[in-house]
C-alpha cells in the first residue's frame, strides 16, 4: 500500500503522528495552487492500494493496520468536524484508503466528470471542491465508503 501525507500547512501534532505511525509515507506538498491536491492525487491514482492522509488529520496506531487488513474497496476513518468535533464525518477523504481495484473501477476521468467546479485553467479540481466528485464517482460505481473506528483527530495543532 502506498501511503501519502498531503500537506500544505505544517500542523505539528498530525506531523508527529505521521512520523510515528506511518513513517513510510510519502510527504506530498499540495500548497502551490488550488489544483495541486488533484494533480498529486491524479499522479498516484491507478496503481497500488493508496492511502491519503491530509495535513490536519492526526492518525493513531490502528489506522495503518486497519487499512492494510480491510478488504473493502474504499474506506475512511471518521473524524470530528467544526472546531469542537460535534459533528462526525464518516464518509470523508481526510484519512482514506482506495484499493487498486477501486481505482480501476473509478478512474480519474470518472472523478473529474463529477466535478462541478474546476480551477481557472479548467484542468484540475480545486482542493476545496475535491471531496464531492470523489464521493459521487464512487457512488455512481456502486461503491460506498466503509467507515473505520476509532475516529482520528482533526485540526489539532
N, C-alpha and C positions, 0 to 999 in steps of 0.2 A: 504494500500500500504506500503510495506517495502521500506524504503529509506536507501541507503548505501553511505557513503563517502569513496571511495577507495583512500588511500593515501600512499605515500612512501617518500615524502618530504614535509616539512612544508611551505606552501605558506600562508602568513599572511592574505592577502585580501580575497582569497577564503575561508579560515578557518573561518574568521569573518562572511562572508556572509552565510555560512552553519549554524553557530550558530544562526544567526538572522532569516533566512528564512526556515530552516529545522532542528529545534532543536531536533526533534525526531530521526534524522538519527543515524544509527549505524556507528561508525567510524571503518573502516576495514583497518588494516595495510597490505600493499602488497609489502613491500620492502625487504623481507628476501632473495628472489631469483627470477629469471626471470619468473618462472611459478606460483608464488604465486597469481597474479591477477586472473589467470584462476582458480586456486584451490579455491579461495574465491568465485568467481562467480559461479562455479560449485556447491559449498555447498548450495548456496542460490537459485539456479535455480529449478523451478518446483513447487513452492508454490504459494504464493500470488503475486499480481502485484508487480513488482520490479523496483525501480528507482535506478540508479547508477550515481553518480556524481564523476568525477575524481578530484584529488587534485589541478589541475591547472585551474579549471573552477570556475568562480565567478557567482553564481546564483543570481537572483533578485526575487522580491516579487511575480512575476507572474508564476514562474516555478512550484512550488508545486500545486497551484490551477489549472493551465492548465493541468498538468499531471493527477491530480485527476478527472478532468472533461472530458478528452479526451477519446473517445471510440475507437480510432484506436489501433490496437494491438501492434504496435512498433513505438515509436515516440522519437524524439530527438530535442533539441534546437540547432539552428545554432550558430556558433561562428567563429570569425576571426582567421586565421592561419598565420604562417610565420612571427612572430615578429611584423610586422606593421598591421596585420589584413587585409591585402589587398585581401586575398582570403577567401571566406566564406565556412566553412564546414557545409553542410546542411544534411548530412547523416552519421554523426559521432557518436561514442559511448561515447563521453566525458560527456554528460549530456543526459541521455537516460532513457526511461521507457518501460518495457516489461510487457504486461498484462499476467495474469495467463494463459489465452487461448493461447497467443502467445508462452509461454514457453512449453505448452503441444504440440503445433503444431511443434515447433522447439526444439528438445531435445539437451542436451549437447553432445550426441553421434552424432547428425546431425552436430553440430558446429565443433566438433573435426574432423569429417570425411572430412570437408572442409579445414582443416589446412594444409598448405604446409610445415610448419616448426614447430617442437616440441622442447622442451627443451632437453638437452643432455640425460636425463633419458628416453625420449620418452613418458613421461606420461602427460605432460602439454603443453599448447600453451604458448609460451613466450609472455610477455606483449606487446612487440613492434610489434608482429605479430597478435594480437588477433582480431583487427577490421575486417580484410578481411574475416576470416572464419565466423564470426557472420553475416556480411552483406551477404555473399554468401549463407549461410544456410537459412536465411530468404528469400532471392531472390528465391532460389530453391523451397521454400514452397509457393511461390506466394505472399509473404508479403513484401511490400515496406515500406520504412521509411517515416513517416509523420513528417514534419518539423514544429516546433513551433517558434514563434517570440514574442517579440523582442529578438535578439540574446543575449546570455550570454557572460560574459567576459572570456578571455583566457590568461593565463600566466601573470596575474597581481600580482606582488609581493607586 
